[in-house]
């Protein structure tokens, strides 16, 4: 398959600190991808279903969010050509009559292969707020992602059901930007747990999301130029509650 995103314009001033802004920074071109994916899915012992897939993405004129001019203003730049390849594995099934399990793993190898002529020019004349070099991993692309989950079904003597749910997801470290001084996003686990009581017409569910109150960084923007701090997006803190529904 092939795809593209349209180009556009950046809202930048004509000059910053008395220096003119490179006219090329006001516009950016479309970027394009060529995607190859091959996979297989099937059944194992009539109890488990599986999916295996390999993919390879070639990305031309990749649009990247940057900081431009000495003011560090947000802009979109065609940074260069990039690639992303990896594989995915999923397995789901009944381990016992009462226990259903889910497993998923994804491996991603992504990087910025080359710099565009525009990106090199922006680095040389100071339009880019920080340096970018080929070979850096793409922002937010963790090499390893893992999911484990299970649901245990217990039948009660009064005809109701209790469902015990537990799942965990892992995300390995990743870069936050393409810049050389990118802030490294550390790896983290998130765990959720729930207990659900199911009757003929109503359901009552108690849940705790982010069971261990992990503070995982989902994205970050280093602002070391203005002080020793980082603007970051963090995972939702521990959240618990009850959910009730009634079916008419």
N, C-alpha and C positions, 0 to 999 in steps of 0.2 A: 504494500500500500504506500501511498504518498500523501503528504499533507503540507499545509503552509499556514502561516499567520500573516495577516496584512501588515503593512508598514504603518507609520504614523508620525506624529510630531511631538517634540518635547517643549514644555513651557519653561524656557530658560531666558535670563536677561541677555541683553546685547553685550554687556560687559560685567566683569566682577573685579572689585578692587581697582578699578580704573583700567583693566586690561580687557581687550575685546575677546568675546567668546568665539571659538572656531565655528564658522557657519555650518560645517558638517554636523555639528551636534544638535541642530534644530530638527533634523529629520532622521528617520531610520527606515531601512528597507524590510521587505517581507523576509521571513526565514522559512526554510523548507526542510522536510524530513523524508527519507526513504526508509521504510520499515520492512523487515523480514521477520516472520515468526513461524515456527513449526512446532507442533505439539502432538500429544497423544493422551487419550483418556480411556478409561476402562474400569473393569471390576476385578477384584481379587477375592477368590473364595466366596463369592456372592455376599460378602459381608462388608467389604470395603470398596469405595470408589476412589480413583486416583486421577490426577491430572499432572502432566509433565509438559513444560513448554520452554523453548529457547527462542530468544529474540535478539535482533541486531538492528540498531537505529543509527543511521548516518544523518547528521544535522548540519545543514549549510547555512552560513550567515546567522548563527544563533543570536536571537535577541536576548540581552541580559540586562537586568536592572543594575545600574551603576550610580555612583556619585560623581557629578561633573562640576567643573569650575572650582575655584578656590573656596566657594561657599558650600561645597559638598551637597549640591542640590540633586534630587532624584532625576535620573534620565534613563532612557533605554538606548542601548548601543548594540550594533551588530558586532559582537565580540570576536567571532571567527567560526571555524568549523569544529564540531564536537562529535563524539560518538558515545553510544551507550549500549552495552550488551550484557546479557546474563541469562539466568534461567529461573524457573519457578516450579515448585513441587507442592502439590496439595494431596492430602489423604484424609478421608472421612469414612466413618463406619461404626458398627456396633462391636465393641470389644466383648461385651457380655449382653445378655438379654436386657439388662437395665442400664448399661453404661454406653453412651455414645461419645466418641472422641473425634477431635479435629486437629489436624496438623498442617501447617503451611510454612514454607521457607522460600525466600527470594534472595538471589545473589545478583548484585548490580556492579558492573565495572564501567564507570563513566568518566570522561575527562574532556577537557578542552584541548583539541589536537593542535590547532594552529591559530594564530592571531590574524585578524583581518588587517588590511592596510590602514583602515580607519582607526582601529583600536591602537595600532602602533603609533599612528600620528597623534592620537589623543594622549598617549603616555608621554611622548616626546615633548609636546607643547604644553603639558600641564592641564589639559582639559579633563583628563581622568584624574579623579581625586586620589587614587593610589595605583600602584603597579599591578599588572596582570601578566602572568607568564604561562606559556603552553604547558600542558601536563597536569594542571590542577584538576582535582575532582570537581564535578558539577555541584553547585550548592544544594544541600538537602538530600543528596543521593547517598544514603547509607549502604555500604557494601553488603551487609547482612541484616536481614529482617526475618523474624521468627514469630510464629503464632502457635500457641498450644491451648486447647480448650476441651472441656468435658461437661456432659450433662448426665446426672444419675437420676433415673426415674424410679420412684418408690410408690407402689400402689397401697392405699390404705384400706382397712376393712370396711369403711363406710362408702366405698366407691370413689373417693377422691384420690388425687395424685399429688405427690410432693416431688418437685424437680429441684435438684441441687446443681447449681451451675458454677463453674470456676474456669477462668481463662487468663492467659498471660501473653503479653506481646513484648518482643525485644527489638530494639533498634540500635544498631552499632553507630559509632561516631561518624560525623559528617562535617563537611565544611559549610560555613554559613554564607560565604560569598566567593566570588572568583578572585578577589584581591589577595595579594601576597600576604598581607597581615590579617587574613580572614580569621574570625573567631571560631575555634573548633567546638562543635556541638558534641558533648560527651554522650556515650552510650547510656541507655537506661531501659529498665523494665517497667511495665504497667500491668497491674493485676486487678481483675474485677471478680466479684463473687455475688451470688444471688440465691434466694430460696423462693420457690413459687408454689402456691397451693392452688390446684385446679379442680373446680367442680363442674357440674353440667353447664351452668350458665354464667358463672362468675369466676374470676381469677384474682388472686391477691399475691403480689410480688414484693419482696423486700430485697434491696440491693445495696451494695457498697462498690462504687467505682473508684479506681486508684486506691486500692486497699491499703497500701503502705505509704500513701501520701508522697509519692515520688515526684520530685520537681525536675521533669525532663524538659530540655530545651528543644523546641520545635523549629525555631528560627532565631537568628540574631543579627544585629547590625553593629559592628564595632564602631565606636565613636571616640577612639583614643585621642584623636586630634583635639577634642574638646575636654578631655579629662579621662581618668581611669574608670570607665564604666562601659556598659554595653546595653543597648536597647534589645530586649529579647521577648519572644513569644514562648510562654511556658505551658506545660500540660495542665489540665484542670486539676485542682487539688482534690483530696478525698471528698467524695460526695456520696451521701447515703439518703435513702428515703423509701417510701412505700408507693406502689402503683396498684390501683384497683380498677377492674373493668367488669361490666355486666353485659351479657349478650341477650338481646330480646328475641 
